[in-house]
Every structure is written in C-alpha cells, then in structure tokens.
Amino acid sequence: MPRASRDGVSIYYEYDESDDGTTPVVFVQGLGYGRWMWRWQREAVRGRYDVIAPDNRGTGRSEAGLPPLVPRLPQKIRAPIIFKLAGYSIGGLAADLEAVLEDAGIREAHLVGASMGGMIAQRYALEYTRAKTLTLCCTSHGGPDAVPVPEETQEFIFDVPDGASERETLRHRMRPAFNERFTNRNPHLMDRIIEWRLEQDADDPAREAQAAAVLGFDVSDRLGGLRVPTLVLHGTDDRVVPFENALLLEEAIPNARLERFEGGSHCFFIEDAEQVAETLRSFLEEHER
C-alpha cells in the first residue's frame, strides 16, 4: 500500500506498472471525488502506461490533516472556520502530488486532472519539473476573470434538503454534474457511482477544506509562462464549471489545444468515456513520440 508523507499527513496512491517503459500517467481527482472517477480512463491507458492515482488530501485512504477538533463541530460552525482558517490550498495539494511522485520515483509524468484536479495540475506544472504534458478537464484558471460556478449549482452542491439520507444527499449534489438524459438512461450505473462515492469520497469537513482551496485558486496571470503541451477537454453544457473557462485556458496557455464535447456535462469524461479515452490516448501517443 504505497504512501507518501508531507507535513506529517499520509497521502495514499495506487501505482499500476506496465512493461512498456513509457512515461507514467497520473490522474488527479476533482473536489471530493474518489479514485473511482477515473476508472474508465485508467483502464483505457493501463498496460501501455504506468498509471498513478493518488487520493487527494482528505479523500479515500489519504489523511485529512485538519485540526483535531474542527471535524467534530456542527456544520454551521465548522464550515466558516474551515473556509477562513483551516482550509487547504491548491498549492498545498500540488505539493502533496510532488511528494507522491517523489516517493514513487517518477522523473516525468503525463498529468490528467479534472475540475479541482485540473487546478492542481496547473499549479504543479508551474512550480515543479516533472510534468511532461497536461490534460485539463472541466476546469478553470481561477481568479476574477474566470466564469464562476452558477448560483443555482452552488445551491445543489452545498445546500442539502433537510432529513436527506447520505445516499439522497449524494444524488442531490450530483444532479448538476450529469446530463439528466444520461442519468435516466443509466440508473444502474448511477447506483454504482453512489456506492463508489460512499466508499471513496471525502467526508464533509475535508470536502469543505478542498472547496476552500478552489475558492482561493488563481493562476490566471502565470499561465503565459507554461511551456508544457496541454490538452483542454470540456463539455459545452457544463453546469458546474462553465465552458467559457475552457476558452480562457486555451487563450492563456501558449501550447494548448481545446477539444470541446458538444452537449457534455461536468462529468463528460464518464458520460462520453470512450471518446475521452480515445482523445487522451491520441494526445499521449503524440507526445511519447
């Protein structure tokens, strides 16, 4: 069970090795999401590439590293404390990723990040030397010019109906992230996703700490110096991180290419898993040569 450590916090990661000797692919999770979110893309590149999948701080088998008493407080008291004093930062989560790659002995890696994971990947590529390529899914460069999460979506994500069970809460929070047509056609898959989330996702205090990191993220004035080949993937109907953010990334990153997924949701990498995998494999092969 491989683990890295930073600031006394243990960070878990999975490492699937191949026999091809190609550059490893590192999958970085979104806000609160467990390793399950990348299961389709991991399977698509497994065997051809080494695959590394860390649990972000506070997610899955990684420790949260929050002050001991804070997670025990009622949510109405806890959340303001976390957002003002005890939240994570994207810079800190990028440092966790560096600790993982150092522990795994990785000199160079293809980074694939979605939503918050895409923010971590951007910050990592700006501050560390191991990134060979970036694939940024449904993410933003942050800052005042970024298009924010719509208020209606924020209400779904953070305001849960009174008396809702844990499963009902997860379904409620996921509604803006998927197309309704997809969820209606795939009820069994949505049930499985609920079970994976119950098993692997961050708990509420860690999720709030990760949300604080997202709110404080801004590399908008730094991306002009990024020289890593970058693939930007985004659904045009993303109700969490609006598609306009992909256009901003394409404009800001000198060596970026945008692939739009027409009608795609925030979780387009699940709904259009085969097309995303094909696009990712093509990009990786291009830069392995």
N, C-alpha and C positions, 0 to 999 in steps of 0.2 A: 504494500500500500504506500506508494510514493507520496512524500510530503515535503514541502519547503517551509521555511520559517522566516518571518520578518517582524520585527518589533515584538517578539515574543508570541506572535499569532501563527498558528499552524494552518497552512494552505494545502489542501488536498488536490491532487491532479491524477488523471489517468493518462497512461502512456502506452499506446499500441504501436509496436515496432514492425516495420516491413523489412523485406530483404533487398529493396531496390537501391538504397543509398541516396535517395532523393531528399530534398530539403523538407523538413517536417512541416506539417500544417497544424497551426494552433487555433482552436476555436474558443472564442471568448463570449461569455453569456450576457444576456440582457438583464435589465433590472429585475431582481428577484427570481429569475428563471434558473432552473437547474440544468444539468448537462443533457437532459432529455431533449432540449430544444434543437440540438444539433444532430440528433440520431440519424437523420436521413442523409445529411451532407457528410457526416463521418463515415457512414457506410459506403458512400459513393467514392471516397478517396482512399479508403482503407485497403491495404495491400500494395498500392502504388507508392504511398507516402507513409512515413511515421505520422501518427496522429496524437496530439497532446490536447487534453481537455481539462483545464483547471476549474475548480469551483471557486467563484469569486468569494472574497471575504464575507462571511455571514451566510453563505449558501451551501446546501448539501452537507458535505463532510468537512468543510472548512470552518474554523472557529470564527466567531463574530468579533472578538476583541473589544466589545463595548464595556463601559464601566459596569461593575457587577450589579449594582442596584438598579440601574436605568431600565433594563428589560422587564423588571418586575413591576414597574409603575403602571397605573392605568393609562390607556392610550391617550386620553386628553391631556394628561400631564407629561407623559413620556415624549410624545411626538415633538412638541415645541423645544424640549431640552435637546433632543437629538438633532433637530434641524439647526439650532443655534450653537450648540456646544460640542456635541458628541458624534456628529455625522462623519461619514467617510469623505474622501476627496477622490476625484478621478486620478490625480497624481499619485495618491497613495495606492490605489488599485493597480495602476500601471507599475508601481514599484513592487507590488505583490507578484505581478506577472514576471517581472525581471528576476525575482527570487526563484520562481518556478523554473524558468528557462536555465538559470544558472545551476540550479540543483539537478536538472535533467541533463546538463552538459551540452546544451544546444548553442551552437555558434551563430546559426542563421535560421530564420523561420518565415514561412508564409503566415501572416496573421489574418484571421477571419473573425470579424466582430459584428454583432447586431445590436442596434439601439444603444444601450449603455455600453455594451461590449465594443461597439464601433467607436465610442468616445475613448474608451480605454486604449484601443488600438491606435487611434490618432495620437494621443498623448505619449504612448510608448514609442512610436516611431519618431517622434520629435525629440525624445530625451535619451533614447538608448540606441544601441548599434546593431541589434540582431535582426531587425525586420528586413526581409528581402522584398516582400510585396504586402500590400494591404487590400483586403476585400471588406468594404464597409456597407453593411445592410441596414436600411431603415434607420439612419442615424443623422446626426447634426454636428456642426462645429461649435454649437453653443454661442453664447453672447447675445447682445441686444439685437443683432441683425437676423438671428435665427427665427424661424417661424415656430411659435410656441405650441405646446400641446393644447388643443382646444379645451375650453372650459367644460363643455359637456363631457368630454372624455375624462378630464380630471375628476369629475364627479363620480363617474363609474369606477375609476381606479381607487379613489380614496374614501368615498362615502358608500358604506355598505348598509343595505336595509336592516332595520332592527330585527333581531331574532333569527337572522340567517345562519344556517349551519356553515361549517367550514367548506363543504363542497359547494353550497349555494353561493357563498362569498366568492370562491374562485370563478365560478361560472359568471357571476355578475361582473367581476373585474376583467374577464377575458372578452366580454362582448365587443368592445371597440376594436380589439386586436385582430378579429377574424371577420370575414365576409359572412353575413347571415346565410347566404345561399350555401356556402361551404359547410357551415355547422349543421344546417338542416339535412344536407346530403350525407353527412358523415357522423351520425350520432354515436356510433361505437368508438370511433377514433377520439371524439371529444371526451367520452367517458374515460378512455385510457389516459388521455392527457391530464384529466383531473387527478387520476391515481398517481401518475408520474409527478405531478406538482405537489401533491400531498407528501410524497416520499422525498423529493429532492429540493424543492424551492426554499428560499429564505423565509424565516419566520417574520412576523410583523416588525419587531424592533430592527432587525438587520435590513429589512426592506426599506424602512424609513431612513436608515443610515445611508443606504445606497441612493435613495431619492435625493438626499441632501447633496450627495456628490454630483448627481446630474444637474441639479439646480445651480451649482457653483461652477459648472464647466464652461470654459470659453478658450478656444484656441484659434478663433477666427482671424486674429492678426498675425498668426505664426505659420499658417499653412503654406504661404508662399515660399517658404524655405524647405518644404518637404520634397525630397527627390526620390521617394520610393514609388515604383509603379503601383497605381491604385485603381481598383475596380469598384465603382459605386453601383449598388443594386438597390432599387426602391420601387415599391408598389405605388401606382398613381392614385389609389384610393385609400392611402394610409390615413387612418383617423387618429393615430397616436402621435407619430412624428410626420407632419405633413410633407408631401412630395417636394414642395418648393425647397426644402432643405437639401435635397439631393442636387438640385441645380446650383445651389450655393457652394456645395462641396466641389462639384465639377469645375466651377469657376475659380475657386480658391486654390485648388491643388494643381500644380503645374503639369503633372503627368497622370491625370485622372481620366477615366473613361466611364461614362454613365450608361447603364443598361436599365431601361425602365420596364416594369412589369405592368402592363395595362390592366387596370381594374384590381391590381394586387392590394392586399390589406397590409397591416403592420407585420403580420406573420405570413407574408407571402412565401417565405422560404419553407414553410410547412405546406401551404395550400398548393404551391407550384414547385414542389420539392424536386421533381425530375428535371424541370427546366433550369432551376437554380443550380442543381448539381452539374448539369451539362455545361452551363456557363462558367461555373467555378473551375471545373476540370480543364476546360479550354484555356482559361486565363493562367492557371498554374503551369500547364504544359508549355505555354508560350514563354514563360519566364524560367522554366527549367532548362530550356534550350539555350 
